[in-house]
Amino acid sequence: MLIVKLLIVASLFLLFIYLSARLTKRGLSKRYEPRAQTPWNSLNEGQDPTL
């Protein structure tokens, strides 16, 4: 019974390590990089991009 509990805890630990490694590889900071400048981004500054 103790071996089964240890296997469950070990598998959960390995799953946590695996998921955290995948998240760091993907690079969550890419979501927060500034966008490339286009004329339509000037709408955020209150300017008309059609002029």
KALINDA-V848647 format. One record per run of one state. SS is the DSSP state (helix for helix, strand for strand, loop for the rest). FROM is the first residue (numbers start at 1). TO is the last residue. If there is no record, write none. Layout:
BEGIN
ss: <SS	SS>
from: <FROM	FROM>
to: <TO	TO>
END
This chain:
BEGIN
ss: <loop	helix	loop	helix	loop	helix	loop>
from: <1	2	27	28	33	39	46>
to: <1	26	27	32	38	45	51>
END
